[in-house]
Amino acid sequence: MQEQAWTLWSDFLHPEFGFEEKYVQTSFSGHRGFHIHVRDPSLLHIDSNARRQLVNYIRGEGINVQAILSGPDSGWQNRINNGINSVTHKLKVIKEKGPDYKSYIDELQTAVENSEKASKISSKKLSKAKINEIADLADEERLNRLLSDNKLRVFGEKNTSIFWDMVKGDNSVVLGSAGETDEAVTVDVKRVIRWIGSLHGKCGLRVTEMPLERLNPFSQNHFNPLEESIVFSSDKKFNILLNKDDVTAELAGIRVEGNSGDRFEVTESLATFIVLKGWGSIVN
């Protein structure tokens, strides 16, 4: 999530929209997301419709791959080229039944779903047999012809369309559902924004402000919400009883993994987290 929030800033908001860091306030939401508030006075007039257009651009809704590839240099042209390289590599591995070929099939199924979602299209899930069929057709000669002229239907009419859907929805191109812009929050100009320093009722962590550069998960001093957003004690202990299976939770280096009926002694902060998530209860 943090990596995708950083990508949102470093790939879209700053280089393509021209938003300036001096107007940005960055915070951890207290639960699963991060907030990037742009408080540039020259942008305060932007209405809901304009905000929706920004969201659509970031999601790639309605993009025309052929038009982008034949047009001038742009962020989306670079993303599409990355997607082509990623998808052709995955198809080659699938064709050769190489390492991770099964996970690549799953990824390409998800890519087509992402593409259809962005285009507001609803259809049946792409079959694994169809992906294997396209992989078998994706020899070097066909791919070279396609890359030299992206209008060619080298896999046949339907399969070539599916190939471009794979590219548009590949995880090298889109942010993915985890990092997707929250359209409802972004578009609603009357939405009350979560107050810095308040507690999130779903987990007990604090809404925490940070410098923008600390959003970068690859920086040496990157922000760690599981260490820096804790409010409740890390010294006081509580016994908890899990009521869900496959629970995994960690705060400040204290980790719990277990199933319904398991008991643990944990810190007050972790006990609060687990109870508010609905994964367990405090017991004597």
MINU-87428 format. One record per residue (C-alpha): residue number from 0; y, z, x; residue in one letter. Coordinates in nm, 3 decimals, always signed. Each point is the difference from the previous one (the first is absolute). Last residue first. Layout:
REM MINU-87428
<nr NUM&c2 Y&c3 Z&c1 X&rest A>
...
This chain:
REM MINU-87428
<nr 283&c2 -1.329&c3 +3.207&c1 -0.887&rest N>
<nr 282&c2 +0.050&c3 -0.358&c1 -0.120&rest V>
<nr 281&c2 +0.279&c3 -0.261&c1 +0.025&rest I>
<nr 280&c2 -0.079&c3 -0.329&c1 -0.171&rest S>
<nr 279&c2 -0.108&c3 -0.349&c1 +0.101&rest G>
<nr 278&c2 +0.071&c3 -0.373&c1 +0.013&rest W>
<nr 277&c2 +0.279&c3 -0.014&c1 -0.256&rest G>
<nr 276&c2 +0.253&c3 -0.133&c1 +0.250&rest K>
<nr 275&c2 +0.208&c3 +0.312&c1 -0.071&rest L>
<nr 274&c2 -0.295&c3 +0.224&c1 +0.090&rest V>
<nr 273&c2 -0.076&c3 -0.187&c1 +0.324&rest I>
<nr 272&c2 +0.362&c3 -0.001&c1 +0.123&rest F>
<nr 271&c2 +0.059&c3 +0.365&c1 -0.088&rest T>
<nr 270&c2 -0.318&c3 +0.098&c1 +0.187&rest A>
<nr 269&c2 +0.116&c3 -0.209&c1 +0.297&rest L>
<nr 268&c2 +0.336&c3 +0.177&c1 +0.012&rest S>
<nr 267&c2 -0.150&c3 +0.347&c1 -0.052&rest E>
<nr 266&c2 -0.239&c3 -0.059&c1 +0.289&rest T>
<nr 265&c2 -0.369&c3 -0.056&c1 -0.058&rest V>
<nr 264&c2 -0.321&c3 +0.195&c1 -0.060&rest E>
<nr 263&c2 -0.252&c3 -0.243&c1 -0.142&rest F>
<nr 262&c2 -0.251&c3 -0.015&c1 -0.284&rest R>
<nr 261&c2 -0.215&c3 -0.299&c1 -0.105&rest D>
<nr 260&c2 -0.089&c3 -0.031&c1 -0.368&rest G>
<nr 259&c2 +0.120&c3 -0.360&c1 -0.037&rest S>
<nr 258&c2 -0.015&c3 -0.181&c1 +0.332&rest N>
<nr 257&c2 +0.135&c3 +0.042&c1 +0.349&rest G>
<nr 256&c2 +0.237&c3 -0.087&c1 +0.280&rest E>
<nr 255&c2 +0.286&c3 +0.234&c1 +0.085&rest V>
<nr 254&c2 +0.226&c3 -0.040&c1 +0.303&rest R>
<nr 253&c2 +0.254&c3 +0.230&c1 +0.161&rest I>
<nr 252&c2 +0.208&c3 -0.198&c1 +0.253&rest G>
<nr 251&c2 +0.333&c3 +0.075&c1 -0.167&rest A>
<nr 250&c2 -0.132&c3 -0.122&c1 -0.335&rest L>
<nr 249&c2 -0.326&c3 -0.182&c1 -0.072&rest E>
<nr 248&c2 -0.192&c3 -0.090&c1 -0.314&rest A>
<nr 247&c2 -0.327&c3 -0.181&c1 -0.065&rest T>
<nr 246&c2 -0.179&c3 +0.052&c1 -0.331&rest V>
<nr 245&c2 -0.312&c3 -0.209&c1 -0.058&rest D>
<nr 244&c2 -0.098&c3 +0.181&c1 -0.321&rest D>
<nr 243&c2 +0.238&c3 +0.194&c1 -0.223&rest K>
<nr 242&c2 +0.014&c3 +0.364&c1 -0.113&rest N>
<nr 241&c2 +0.057&c3 +0.158&c1 +0.341&rest L>
<nr 240&c2 +0.017&c3 +0.381&c1 +0.016&rest L>
<nr 239&c2 +0.285&c3 +0.146&c1 +0.204&rest I>
<nr 238&c2 +0.039&c3 +0.322&c1 +0.196&rest N>
<nr 237&c2 +0.354&c3 +0.074&c1 +0.116&rest F>
<nr 236&c2 +0.156&c3 +0.077&c1 +0.340&rest K>
<nr 235&c2 +0.357&c3 +0.083&c1 +0.107&rest K>
<nr 234&c2 +0.087&c3 -0.146&c1 +0.341&rest D>
<nr 233&c2 +0.096&c3 -0.361&c1 -0.077&rest S>
<nr 232&c2 +0.243&c3 +0.117&c1 -0.265&rest S>
<nr 231&c2 +0.150&c3 -0.232&c1 -0.261&rest F>
<nr 230&c2 +0.265&c3 -0.260&c1 +0.075&rest V>
<nr 229&c2 -0.181&c3 -0.283&c1 +0.180&rest I>
<nr 228&c2 +0.193&c3 -0.325&c1 +0.034&rest S>
<nr 227&c2 -0.010&c3 -0.020&c1 +0.380&rest E>
<nr 226&c2 -0.370&c3 +0.018&c1 +0.083&rest E>
<nr 225&c2 -0.170&c3 -0.216&c1 -0.262&rest L>
<nr 224&c2 +0.317&c3 -0.209&c1 -0.027&rest P>
<nr 223&c2 -0.020&c3 -0.111&c1 +0.365&rest N>
<nr 222&c2 +0.317&c3 -0.184&c1 +0.105&rest F>
<nr 221&c2 -0.027&c3 -0.213&c1 +0.313&rest H>
<nr 220&c2 +0.120&c3 +0.139&c1 +0.334&rest N>
<nr 219&c2 -0.191&c3 -0.234&c1 +0.231&rest Q>
<nr 218&c2 +0.068&c3 -0.296&c1 -0.227&rest S>
<nr 217&c2 -0.295&c3 -0.188&c1 -0.150&rest F>
<nr 216&c2 +0.036&c3 +0.155&c1 -0.346&rest P>
<nr 215&c2 +0.360&c3 -0.129&c1 -0.028&rest N>
<nr 214&c2 +0.153&c3 +0.226&c1 -0.266&rest L>
<nr 213&c2 +0.141&c3 +0.207&c1 +0.287&rest R>
<nr 212&c2 +0.250&c3 -0.279&c1 +0.071&rest E>
<nr 211&c2 +0.153&c3 +0.050&c1 -0.344&rest L>
<nr 210&c2 +0.098&c3 +0.361&c1 +0.067&rest P>
<nr 209&c2 -0.187&c3 +0.241&c1 -0.231&rest M>
<nr 208&c2 +0.049&c3 +0.158&c1 -0.343&rest E>
<nr 207&c2 -0.276&c3 +0.208&c1 -0.154&rest T>
<nr 206&c2 -0.114&c3 +0.036&c1 -0.360&rest V>
<nr 205&c2 -0.206&c3 +0.314&c1 +0.046&rest R>
<nr 204&c2 -0.376&c3 +0.024&c1 -0.055&rest L>
<nr 203&c2 -0.150&c3 +0.191&c1 -0.291&rest G>
<nr 202&c2 -0.258&c3 -0.265&c1 -0.094&rest C>
<nr 201&c2 +0.067&c3 -0.149&c1 -0.343&rest K>
<nr 200&c2 +0.313&c3 +0.202&c1 -0.073&rest G>
<nr 199&c2 +0.197&c3 -0.144&c1 +0.291&rest H>
<nr 198&c2 +0.229&c3 +0.269&c1 +0.133&rest L>
<nr 197&c2 +0.375&c3 -0.056&c1 +0.035&rest S>
<nr 196&c2 +0.168&c3 -0.022&c1 +0.341&rest G>
<nr 195&c2 +0.154&c3 -0.345&c1 -0.060&rest I>
<nr 194&c2 +0.027&c3 -0.060&c1 -0.375&rest W>
<nr 193&c2 -0.227&c3 -0.263&c1 -0.158&rest R>
<nr 192&c2 +0.217&c3 -0.283&c1 -0.130&rest I>
<nr 191&c2 +0.099&c3 -0.002&c1 -0.368&rest V>
<nr 190&c2 -0.042&c3 -0.355&c1 -0.129&rest R>
<nr 189&c2 +0.315&c3 -0.150&c1 -0.152&rest K>
<nr 188&c2 +0.000&c3 -0.319&c1 +0.211&rest V>
<nr 187&c2 -0.361&c3 -0.072&c1 -0.100&rest D>
<nr 186&c2 -0.110&c3 -0.297&c1 +0.216&rest V>
<nr 185&c2 -0.117&c3 +0.188&c1 +0.308&rest T>
<nr 184&c2 -0.178&c3 +0.278&c1 -0.191&rest V>
<nr 183&c2 -0.190&c3 -0.229&c1 -0.236&rest A>
<nr 182&c2 -0.069&c3 -0.252&c1 +0.278&rest E>
<nr 181&c2 -0.162&c3 +0.248&c1 +0.238&rest D>
<nr 180&c2 -0.013&c3 -0.219&c1 +0.310&rest T>
<nr 179&c2 -0.357&c3 -0.053&c1 +0.110&rest E>
<nr 178&c2 -0.121&c3 +0.190&c1 +0.301&rest G>
<nr 177&c2 -0.332&c3 +0.114&c1 -0.135&rest A>
<nr 176&c2 -0.040&c3 -0.306&c1 -0.219&rest S>
<nr 175&c2 +0.016&c3 -0.236&c1 +0.294&rest G>
<nr 174&c2 +0.291&c3 -0.085&c1 +0.226&rest L>
<nr 173&c2 -0.071&c3 -0.371&c1 -0.032&rest V>
<nr 172&c2 -0.050&c3 -0.254&c1 +0.279&rest V>
<nr 171&c2 -0.245&c3 +0.151&c1 +0.252&rest S>
<nr 170&c2 -0.188&c3 +0.157&c1 -0.292&rest N>
<nr 169&c2 -0.075&c3 -0.347&c1 -0.135&rest D>
<nr 168&c2 +0.135&c3 -0.080&c1 -0.346&rest G>
<nr 167&c2 +0.190&c3 -0.320&c1 +0.078&rest K>
<nr 166&c2 -0.268&c3 -0.120&c1 +0.243&rest V>
<nr 165&c2 -0.289&c3 +0.063&c1 -0.239&rest M>
<nr 164&c2 +0.196&c3 -0.175&c1 -0.275&rest D>
<nr 163&c2 +0.045&c3 -0.295&c1 +0.238&rest W>
<nr 162&c2 -0.378&c3 -0.017&c1 +0.048&rest F>
<nr 161&c2 -0.054&c3 +0.024&c1 -0.378&rest I>
<nr 160&c2 +0.223&c3 -0.303&c1 -0.051&rest S>
<nr 159&c2 -0.202&c3 -0.185&c1 +0.264&rest T>
<nr 158&c2 -0.320&c3 +0.095&c1 -0.183&rest N>
<nr 157&c2 +0.121&c3 -0.143&c1 -0.331&rest K>
<nr 156&c2 +0.115&c3 -0.342&c1 +0.121&rest E>
<nr 155&c2 -0.257&c3 -0.062&c1 +0.274&rest G>
<nr 154&c2 -0.025&c3 +0.186&c1 +0.330&rest F>
<nr 153&c2 +0.235&c3 -0.239&c1 +0.184&rest V>
<nr 152&c2 +0.255&c3 -0.023&c1 -0.282&rest R>
<nr 151&c2 +0.278&c3 -0.126&c1 +0.226&rest L>
<nr 150&c2 +0.350&c3 +0.136&c1 -0.073&rest K>
<nr 149&c2 -0.004&c3 +0.228&c1 +0.306&rest N>
<nr 148&c2 +0.015&c3 -0.298&c1 +0.237&rest D>
<nr 147&c2 -0.072&c3 +0.074&c1 +0.367&rest S>
<nr 146&c2 -0.146&c3 +0.341&c1 -0.090&rest L>
<nr 145&c2 -0.226&c3 -0.155&c1 -0.263&rest L>
<nr 144&c2 -0.126&c3 -0.270&c1 +0.236&rest R>
<nr 143&c2 -0.070&c3 +0.260&c1 +0.268&rest N>
<nr 142&c2 -0.184&c3 +0.217&c1 -0.254&rest L>
<nr 141&c2 -0.217&c3 -0.289&c1 -0.113&rest R>
<nr 140&c2 -0.096&c3 -0.096&c1 +0.356&rest E>
<nr 139&c2 -0.066&c3 +0.361&c1 +0.108&rest E>
<nr 138&c2 -0.246&c3 +0.068&c1 -0.280&rest D>
<nr 137&c2 +0.099&c3 +0.192&c1 -0.312&rest A>
<nr 136&c2 -0.254&c3 -0.154&c1 -0.240&rest L>
<nr 135&c2 -0.259&c3 +0.274&c1 +0.061&rest D>
<nr 134&c2 +0.271&c3 +0.264&c1 -0.043&rest A>
<nr 133&c2 +0.103&c3 -0.159&c1 -0.331&rest I>
<nr 132&c2 -0.358&c3 +0.027&c1 -0.130&rest E>
<nr 131&c2 -0.034&c3 +0.356&c1 +0.132&rest N>
<nr 130&c2 +0.314&c3 +0.094&c1 -0.192&rest I>
<nr 129&c2 -0.141&c3 -0.164&c1 -0.314&rest K>
<nr 128&c2 -0.328&c3 +0.190&c1 +0.038&rest A>
<nr 127&c2 +0.192&c3 +0.326&c1 +0.037&rest K>
<nr 126&c2 +0.145&c3 -0.064&c1 -0.343&rest S>
<nr 125&c2 +0.373&c3 +0.004&c1 -0.073&rest L>
<nr 124&c2 +0.070&c3 +0.260&c1 -0.268&rest K>
<nr 123&c2 +0.060&c3 -0.157&c1 -0.339&rest K>
<nr 122&c2 +0.355&c3 -0.094&c1 -0.094&rest S>
<nr 121&c2 +0.343&c3 +0.147&c1 -0.074&rest S>
<nr 120&c2 +0.307&c3 -0.169&c1 +0.141&rest I>
<nr 119&c2 +0.336&c3 +0.178&c1 +0.032&rest K>
<nr 118&c2 +0.066&c3 -0.191&c1 +0.327&rest S>
<nr 117&c2 +0.017&c3 +0.322&c1 +0.203&rest A>
<nr 116&c2 -0.320&c3 +0.123&c1 -0.169&rest K>
<nr 115&c2 -0.171&c3 -0.331&c1 +0.073&rest E>
<nr 114&c2 +0.088&c3 +0.028&c1 +0.367&rest S>
<nr 113&c2 -0.114&c3 +0.360&c1 +0.024&rest N>
<nr 112&c2 -0.331&c3 -0.087&c1 -0.174&rest E>
<nr 111&c2 -0.045&c3 -0.288&c1 +0.244&rest V>
<nr 110&c2 +0.056&c3 +0.236&c1 +0.292&rest A>
<nr 109&c2 -0.240&c3 +0.257&c1 -0.147&rest T>
<nr 108&c2 -0.282&c3 -0.256&c1 -0.003&rest Q>
<nr 107&c2 +0.102&c3 -0.096&c1 +0.355&rest L>
<nr 106&c2 -0.027&c3 +0.363&c1 +0.112&rest E>
<nr 105&c2 -0.343&c3 +0.042&c1 -0.160&rest D>
<nr 104&c2 -0.126&c3 -0.310&c1 +0.182&rest I>
<nr 103&c2 +0.151&c3 +0.136&c1 +0.322&rest Y>
<nr 102&c2 -0.192&c3 +0.326&c1 -0.052&rest S>
<nr 101&c2 -0.322&c3 -0.200&c1 -0.019&rest K>
<nr 100&c2 +0.085&c3 -0.199&c1 +0.314&rest Y>
<nr 99&c2 +0.062&c3 +0.320&c1 +0.197&rest D>
<nr 98&c2 -0.185&c3 -0.132&c1 +0.306&rest P>
<nr 97&c2 -0.093&c3 -0.370&c1 -0.024&rest G>
<nr 96&c2 -0.176&c3 -0.182&c1 -0.281&rest K>
<nr 95&c2 +0.113&c3 -0.327&c1 +0.164&rest E>
<nr 94&c2 +0.167&c3 -0.125&c1 -0.320&rest K>
<nr 93&c2 +0.139&c3 +0.346&c1 -0.076&rest I>
<nr 92&c2 +0.147&c3 +0.029&c1 +0.354&rest V>
<nr 91&c2 +0.159&c3 -0.345&c1 -0.034&rest K>
<nr 90&c2 +0.136&c3 +0.085&c1 -0.345&rest L>
<nr 89&c2 +0.155&c3 +0.320&c1 +0.136&rest K>
<nr 88&c2 +0.169&c3 -0.186&c1 +0.287&rest H>
<nr 87&c2 +0.132&c3 -0.266&c1 -0.239&rest T>
<nr 86&c2 +0.137&c3 +0.276&c1 -0.225&rest V>
<nr 85&c2 +0.186&c3 +0.183&c1 +0.278&rest S>
<nr 84&c2 +0.149&c3 -0.311&c1 +0.160&rest N>
<nr 83&c2 +0.116&c3 -0.131&c1 -0.338&rest I>
<nr 82&c2 +0.142&c3 +0.341&c1 -0.093&rest G>
<nr 81&c2 +0.199&c3 +0.021&c1 +0.323&rest N>
<nr 80&c2 +0.142&c3 -0.345&c1 -0.078&rest N>
<nr 79&c2 +0.086&c3 +0.124&c1 -0.351&rest I>
<nr 78&c2 +0.178&c3 +0.305&c1 +0.142&rest R>
<nr 77&c2 +0.202&c3 -0.212&c1 +0.243&rest N>
<nr 76&c2 +0.104&c3 -0.235&c1 -0.282&rest Q>
<nr 75&c2 +0.085&c3 +0.304&c1 -0.214&rest W>
<nr 74&c2 +0.238&c3 +0.132&c1 +0.264&rest G>
<nr 73&c2 +0.172&c3 -0.334&c1 +0.028&rest S>
<nr 72&c2 +0.021&c3 -0.309&c1 +0.220&rest D>
<nr 71&c2 +0.107&c3 -0.303&c1 -0.203&rest P>
<nr 70&c2 -0.218&c3 -0.169&c1 -0.262&rest G>
<nr 69&c2 -0.336&c3 -0.182&c1 +0.024&rest S>
<nr 68&c2 -0.198&c3 +0.324&c1 +0.010&rest L>
<nr 67&c2 +0.206&c3 +0.158&c1 -0.279&rest I>
<nr 66&c2 -0.030&c3 -0.301&c1 -0.232&rest A>
<nr 65&c2 -0.377&c3 -0.019&c1 +0.055&rest Q>
<nr 64&c2 -0.047&c3 +0.370&c1 -0.063&rest V>
<nr 63&c2 +0.200&c3 +0.011&c1 -0.322&rest N>
<nr 62&c2 +0.093&c3 +0.363&c1 -0.066&rest I>
<nr 61&c2 -0.002&c3 +0.111&c1 -0.364&rest G>
<nr 60&c2 -0.025&c3 +0.370&c1 +0.073&rest E>
<nr 59&c2 +0.000&c3 +0.071&c1 +0.371&rest G>
<nr 58&c2 -0.006&c3 +0.376&c1 -0.049&rest R>
<nr 57&c2 +0.315&c3 +0.046&c1 +0.207&rest I>
<nr 56&c2 +0.172&c3 -0.282&c1 -0.189&rest Y>
<nr 55&c2 -0.102&c3 +0.144&c1 -0.337&rest N>
<nr 54&c2 +0.137&c3 +0.342&c1 +0.096&rest V>
<nr 53&c2 +0.333&c3 -0.151&c1 +0.105&rest L>
<nr 52&c2 +0.017&c3 -0.199&c1 -0.324&rest Q>
<nr 51&c2 -0.064&c3 +0.320&c1 -0.196&rest R>
<nr 50&c2 +0.299&c3 +0.161&c1 +0.170&rest R>
<nr 49&c2 +0.216&c3 -0.294&c1 -0.108&rest A>
<nr 48&c2 -0.113&c3 +0.044&c1 -0.360&rest N>
<nr 47&c2 +0.054&c3 +0.377&c1 +0.009&rest S>
<nr 46&c2 +0.360&c3 -0.028&c1 +0.119&rest D>
<nr 45&c2 +0.151&c3 -0.015&c1 +0.349&rest I>
<nr 44&c2 +0.350&c3 +0.152&c1 -0.016&rest H>
<nr 43&c2 -0.085&c3 +0.270&c1 +0.257&rest L>
<nr 42&c2 -0.059&c3 -0.262&c1 +0.268&rest L>
<nr 41&c2 +0.343&c3 +0.001&c1 +0.171&rest S>
<nr 40&c2 -0.006&c3 +0.379&c1 +0.008&rest P>
<nr 39&c2 -0.317&c3 -0.009&c1 +0.220&rest D>
<nr 38&c2 -0.222&c3 +0.289&c1 -0.111&rest R>
<nr 37&c2 -0.341&c3 -0.151&c1 +0.078&rest V>
<nr 36&c2 -0.264&c3 +0.258&c1 -0.092&rest H>
<nr 35&c2 -0.340&c3 -0.040&c1 +0.166&rest I>
<nr 34&c2 -0.250&c3 +0.232&c1 -0.166&rest H>
<nr 33&c2 -0.348&c3 +0.073&c1 +0.132&rest F>
<nr 32&c2 -0.318&c3 +0.039&c1 -0.199&rest G>
<nr 31&c2 -0.307&c3 +0.212&c1 -0.062&rest R>
<nr 30&c2 +0.122&c3 +0.346&c1 -0.101&rest H>
<nr 29&c2 +0.317&c3 +0.174&c1 +0.118&rest G>
<nr 28&c2 +0.203&c3 -0.320&c1 -0.022&rest S>
<nr 27&c2 +0.054&c3 -0.022&c1 +0.376&rest F>
<nr 26&c2 +0.361&c3 -0.093&c1 +0.066&rest S>
<nr 25&c2 +0.226&c3 -0.268&c1 +0.144&rest T>
<nr 24&c2 +0.374&c3 -0.037&c1 -0.057&rest Q>
<nr 23&c2 +0.144&c3 -0.336&c1 +0.104&rest V>
<nr 22&c2 +0.368&c3 -0.097&c1 +0.020&rest Y>
<nr 21&c2 +0.022&c3 +0.013&c1 +0.382&rest K>
<nr 20&c2 -0.326&c3 -0.198&c1 +0.020&rest E>
<nr 19&c2 +0.162&c3 -0.314&c1 -0.136&rest E>
<nr 18&c2 -0.159&c3 -0.221&c1 -0.267&rest F>
<nr 17&c2 -0.008&c3 -0.363&c1 +0.113&rest G>
<nr 16&c2 -0.233&c3 -0.118&c1 -0.273&rest F>
<nr 15&c2 -0.232&c3 -0.187&c1 +0.237&rest E>
<nr 14&c2 +0.006&c3 +0.202&c1 +0.323&rest P>
<nr 13&c2 +0.074&c3 +0.347&c1 -0.143&rest H>
<nr 12&c2 -0.164&c3 +0.021&c1 -0.341&rest L>
<nr 11&c2 -0.288&c3 -0.238&c1 +0.063&rest F>
<nr 10&c2 -0.208&c3 +0.026&c1 +0.317&rest D>
<nr 9&c2 +0.125&c3 +0.325&c1 +0.159&rest S>
<nr 8&c2 +0.074&c3 +0.187&c1 -0.324&rest W>
<nr 7&c2 -0.304&c3 -0.100&c1 -0.204&rest L>
<nr 6&c2 -0.210&c3 +0.018&c1 +0.316&rest T>
<nr 5&c2 +0.106&c3 +0.364&c1 +0.042&rest W>
<nr 4&c2 -0.108&c3 +0.072&c1 -0.357&rest A>
<nr 3&c2 -0.328&c3 -0.177&c1 +0.073&rest Q>
<nr 2&c2 -0.065&c3 +0.214&c1 +0.306&rest E>
<nr 1&c2 +0.081&c3 +0.316&c1 -0.196&rest Q>
<nr 0&c2 -0.246&c3 -0.094&c1 -0.275&rest M>
